[in-house]
Amino acid sequence: MKEPAIFTDRLTKSFSGKEVIRQCRISVERGTIYGLLGKNGAGKTTLFKLLLGFLKPASGTVSILGMDSVKNNTAILRHTGNLIETPMFYEHLSAAENLRLHLAYMNLEETDTEPGLQRVGLSCTGTRPVREFSLGMRQRLAIARSIIHMPEVLILDEPVNGLDPAGMREMRALFRQLSEQVGLTILLSSLLLQEIGRTADRIGVIAGGKIVLEKDTREICRSHPEDMEDYLIAAMEGGITFE
């Protein structure tokens, strides 16, 4: 097994006395795509915020590329790209201008934004302001922003939200290219079981704030060729745990 790019141990987070992440352990190998499944409210977004240091855990530890999410938060953000919740942009500016501002905000050397826009299918937007973008175009721009500085790790919360089937296929191909050709580690969440199954090398299921299932996608397909969807739904409902 490769050295994990993302690892948590006994991670716990509470809000108003209620545990939303409970003794959570997740391990994501370097250079792979890990798909996280879970019902609404299962804790996916909270977990991602803990990984990036946007939230501090009540207990437990988070390691990203060997760095502690609390002690090394600034360094982690320089080496990661993310899309968490609804992306926000400068509405009066173009896609390219938004990317250049992001690089400046991250205190990173300005780079040519055109290749990043081409990767996500936005090279033809020119000076068009973002306020005129559709939901799908905004999602594409958010993905472009997450990869513009060529990070080592991508953490993407519902990255294909708002995309049509063709757009989903394009982003799936992009994620595979970034993983296989560039060596990026990608952790992404989705409510779409089939999309995760087609994209991820490994699937994790979170239920009640805890990882209840973590298996290679091929292994799941092999052991559940006829009822993979039912199997994963049962895990999301908390009906099964590690086998």
Buried (B, 14 or more C-beta within 10 A) or exposed (E): EEEBBBBBBEBBBBEEEEBBBBBBBBBBBBBBBBBBBBBEEBBBBBBBBBBBBBBEBBEBEBBBBEBBBBEBBEBBBBBBBBBBEEBEBEEEBBBBBBBBBBBEEEEEEEBEBEEBBEBBBBBEBEEEBBEEBEEBBBBBBBBBBBBBBEBBBBBBBBBBBBBEEEBBBBBBEBBBEBBEEEEBBBBBBBBBBEBBBBBBBBBBBBBBBBBBBBBEBEEBEEEBEEEBEEBBBBBBBBEBEEE
